[in-house]
Amino acid sequence: MIDAPRHLPALAVILHDIGNPTPAALAAHLGVTLRTVQRWHLAGKAPRAVMLALFASTQWARSAAEVDARNLSAIHMALARAYKTELDAAHAQLGHLQTVGAYGSANAPLLAAAAVVKVAPSVADDRRDMRPAPLPTVPLPARQAPRQRVGRHYAGGKG
């Protein structure tokens, strides 16, 4: 979502802040006629979309963008520090688990320790034989034609 300002300064204030461009330069920049810009000058106001486009070039818009960038930078730096702390804690926990030892038990504290224990080939062959047999294929019954409706009842039965 675009974070547009709710209240905008007057057209004259915005134009003063961006260096009082000539009406011709303003018309060329905004893609409107010179007469349209002259009407806006006389009225002292312009459509909100034009005011927002001009406001984007002011010192206030640049300042707001800078503040947003600094805030996002601070948020991301805090997230990076939190992730670093979490990673350091995980490394410490992993170091502790490595000192506990790898005995090859079923409830080994490390996945890597469990991977070190290899299954003997004869046991692996037995496991292959223990796989369930495939289910027998059963032919599906032939699809019956739908019953035809005759009046309020179906042909060939009660209903």
C-alpha positions in Angstrom: 0.0 0.0 0.0 1.3 3.5 -0.9 1.8 5.7 2.1 0.5 9.0 0.8 0.2 12.0 3.0 -3.3 12.8 4.3 -2.9 16.5 4.2 -0.9 18.3 1.6 0.5 21.9 1.7 -1.0 24.5 -0.6 -0.1 24.4 -4.3 1.9 27.7 -3.9 3.9 26.2 -1.0 4.7 23.0 -3.0 5.7 25.0 -6.1 7.9 27.3 -4.0 9.7 24.3 -2.4 10.4 22.7 -5.8 11.9 26.0 -7.1 8.8 27.7 -8.7 8.9 26.1 -12.1 7.4 28.0 -15.0 3.8 27.0 -16.0 5.2 25.8 -19.3 7.8 23.5 -17.6 5.1 22.3 -15.2 2.7 21.5 -18.0 5.4 19.6 -19.9 6.4 17.7 -16.8 2.8 16.7 -15.9 1.7 16.1 -19.5 -1.1 18.7 -19.4 -1.8 21.8 -21.4 -0.4 25.2 -20.4 -4.0 26.5 -19.9 -4.7 23.8 -17.4 -1.7 24.8 -15.3 -2.7 28.4 -15.5 -6.2 27.5 -14.2 -4.6 25.7 -11.3 -2.5 28.7 -10.5 -5.5 31.0 -10.5 -7.5 28.7 -8.3 -4.6 28.1 -6.0 -5.2 24.3 -6.1 -4.9 21.3 -8.4 -6.3 17.8 -8.4 -5.0 15.5 -5.6 -3.1 13.3 -8.0 -1.2 16.3 -9.3 -0.6 17.6 -5.8 0.8 14.2 -4.8 3.0 14.1 -7.9 4.4 17.5 -7.1 4.7 16.7 -3.4 6.9 13.7 -4.3 9.6 16.2 -5.4 9.6 18.3 -2.2 12.0 18.3 0.7 9.2 16.8 2.9 8.7 13.8 0.7 12.5 13.2 0.6 12.7 13.5 4.3 9.8 11.0 4.8 11.5 8.6 2.5 14.8 8.9 4.4 13.0 8.3 7.7 11.3 5.2 6.3 14.6 3.9 5.0 16.3 4.4 8.4 13.5 2.8 10.3 13.5 -0.2 7.9 17.3 -0.4 8.3 17.0 -0.4 12.1 14.3 -3.1 12.0 16.4 -5.3 9.7 19.6 -4.8 11.8 17.6 -5.9 14.9 16.3 -9.0 13.0 19.8 -9.9 11.9 21.1 -9.6 15.5 18.2 -11.8 16.7 18.9 -14.4 14.0 22.6 -14.4 15.0 21.8 -14.9 18.6 19.4 -17.8 17.7 22.1 -19.3 15.4 24.7 -19.1 18.2 22.4 -20.8 20.6 21.8 -23.6 18.0 25.6 -24.0 17.5 26.1 -24.2 21.3 23.3 -26.9 21.6 24.9 -28.8 18.7 28.3 -28.7 20.4 26.8 -30.0 23.6 25.1 -32.9 21.7 28.4 -33.7 20.0 30.1 -34.0 23.3 27.4 -36.3 24.7 28.7 -38.9 22.2 27.4 -41.1 19.4 26.8 -44.6 20.5 24.7 -45.7 17.6 21.6 -46.2 19.6 18.1 -45.8 18.2 17.7 -42.6 20.1 21.0 -41.0 19.2 21.1 -37.3 20.0 22.3 -36.4 16.5 21.0 -37.3 13.1 24.5 -37.5 11.8 25.3 -40.1 14.5 22.4 -42.2 13.4 23.5 -42.0 9.8 27.0 -43.4 10.8 25.4 -46.7 12.0 25.1 -48.8 8.9 22.7 -51.7 8.4 24.2 -55.0 7.6 23.4 -56.2 4.0 21.7 -59.3 5.3 19.3 -57.3 7.3 18.6 -55.0 4.4 17.8 -58.0 2.2 15.3 -59.2 4.9 13.6 -55.8 5.0 13.2 -56.0 1.2 11.3 -59.2 1.7 9.0 -57.7 4.3 7.5 -55.2 1.9 3.7 -55.7 1.6 2.6 -57.5 -1.4 0.8 -55.4 -4.1 -2.9 -55.4 -3.9 -4.7 -57.5 -6.4 -6.4 -55.7 -9.2 -10.1 -56.1 -9.2 -12.0 -55.4 -12.4 -14.6 -52.6 -12.0 -18.2 -53.5 -12.8 -19.5 -52.4 -16.2 -21.1 -49.0 -16.0 -24.9 -49.3 -16.2 -26.9 -46.9 -18.3 -29.0 -44.5 -16.3 -32.6 -45.3 -15.9 -35.0 -43.3 -18.0 -37.7 -41.3 -16.3 -41.2 -41.8 -17.6 -43.6 -39.2 -16.1 -43.2 -39.2 -12.3 -41.6 -42.6 -12.2 -38.4 -44.3 -13.5 -38.8 -47.0 -16.1 -38.0 -50.5 -14.8 -38.6 -50.0 -11.2 -40.5 -48.3 -8.4 -39.7 -44.8 -7.6 
